[in-house]
């Protein structure tokens, strides 16, 4: 999974933070909340699906098993993400310069990865 961070997550964070900073260049409160919303509505769900899919694929799960895992684990993970990431995103978008935002976000992501690894390590979901 280190390859996931290096090949997928790292570059995508770089492009994501540059993209939202171009869309909303200010660091005022309203712009910060717009960036946070976009992260929760777009970036977070996409990267969660990618993480679970890549992890399950590397563990040898079939396509139907990956879909079953996503059906079981995606919504609870996203709900927990809504409780964790807004605080992290607020600090990142409001106080951190754009060129350092991926680094700060990765620091927050270290804790989140522990949770994601736990969720990804659950036994295979049934494929009814």
C-alpha positions in Angstrom: 0.0 0.0 0.0 3.0 2.3 0.1 2.8 2.3 -3.7 -0.8 3.6 -3.3 0.4 6.6 -1.4 3.3 7.3 -3.6 1.7 6.7 -7.0 -1.9 7.6 -6.4 -2.5 9.6 -3.3 0.5 11.9 -3.2 0.2 13.2 -6.8 -3.6 13.4 -6.5 -3.3 15.5 -3.3 -0.9 17.8 -5.1 -3.3 18.4 -8.0 -6.3 18.6 -5.7 -5.0 21.3 -3.5 -3.8 23.3 -6.5 -7.1 22.9 -8.2 -9.2 24.1 -5.2 -6.9 26.9 -4.6 -7.3 28.1 -8.2 -11.1 27.8 -7.9 -11.2 29.6 -4.5 -8.0 31.5 -4.2 -8.9 33.3 -1.0 -8.4 31.9 2.5 -11.4 33.6 4.0 -14.0 31.6 6.0 -16.5 31.3 3.1 -13.8 30.0 0.7 -12.5 27.6 3.3 -15.9 26.1 3.8 -16.4 25.7 0.0 -13.1 23.9 -0.2 -14.0 21.7 2.7 -17.4 20.8 1.1 -15.7 19.9 -2.2 -13.3 17.7 -0.4 -16.1 15.9 1.4 -18.3 15.6 -1.6 -15.8 14.9 -4.4 -12.2 14.0 -3.3 -12.9 12.0 -0.2 -15.4 9.6 -1.7 -13.4 9.0 -4.8 -10.1 8.3 -2.9 -12.0 6.0 -0.5 -13.4 3.9 -3.3 -9.9 3.8 -4.9 -8.3 2.8 -1.6 -10.7 0.0 -0.9 -10.6 -1.3 -4.5 -6.8 -1.3 -4.8 -6.4 -2.9 -1.4 -9.0 -5.6 -2.1 -7.5 -6.2 -5.5 -4.0 -6.6 -4.1 -5.5 -9.1 -1.6 -6.8 -11.2 -4.5 -10.5 -10.3 -4.2 -12.6 -10.6 -7.4 -14.6 -7.8 -8.9 -17.8 -9.0 -7.2 -16.1 -9.3 -3.9 -14.7 -5.7 -4.2 -18.2 -4.4 -5.1 -19.6 -6.3 -2.0 -16.9 -4.8 0.2 -17.7 -1.3 -1.1 -21.4 -1.8 -0.5 -20.7 -2.8 3.1 -17.8 -0.5 4.1 -18.1 2.7 2.0 -20.9 4.5 3.7 -19.8 3.9 7.3 -16.3 5.0 6.3 -17.5 8.2 4.6 -19.7 9.0 7.7 -16.7 8.6 9.9 -14.7 10.7 7.5 -17.2 13.5 7.9 -16.5 13.5 11.6 -12.7 13.6 11.1 -11.8 15.5 8.0 -13.6 18.8 8.3 -11.5 19.8 11.3 -8.3 18.7 9.4 -9.5 20.5 6.2 -10.4 23.7 8.1 -6.9 23.9 9.6 -5.3 23.0 6.3 -7.2 25.4 4.0 -7.5 28.3 6.4 -4.0 28.5 7.8 -1.5 26.6 5.7 0.0 27.9 2.4 -1.0 26.0 -0.7 2.5 24.6 -1.3 2.5 23.0 2.2 -1.1 21.7 2.2 -0.4 18.2 0.8 2.3 17.8 3.6 -0.1 18.9 6.3 -2.9 16.8 4.9 -0.7 13.7 4.8 0.1 14.3 8.4 -3.6 14.1 9.2 -3.9 11.2 6.8 -1.5 9.1 8.9 -4.1 8.8 11.6 -6.9 8.3 9.1 -4.9 5.5 7.4 -4.9 3.5 10.6 -8.7 3.5 10.5 -8.8 2.8 6.8 -6.4 -0.1 7.2 -8.7 -1.5 9.9 -11.7 -1.2 7.6 -9.9 -2.7 4.6 -8.7 -5.6 6.8 -12.2 -6.7 7.7 -13.1 -10.2 6.4 -14.4 -10.4 2.9 -18.0 -9.2 2.4 -20.5 -11.7 1.3 -21.3 -11.7 -2.5 -24.9 -12.7 -2.5 
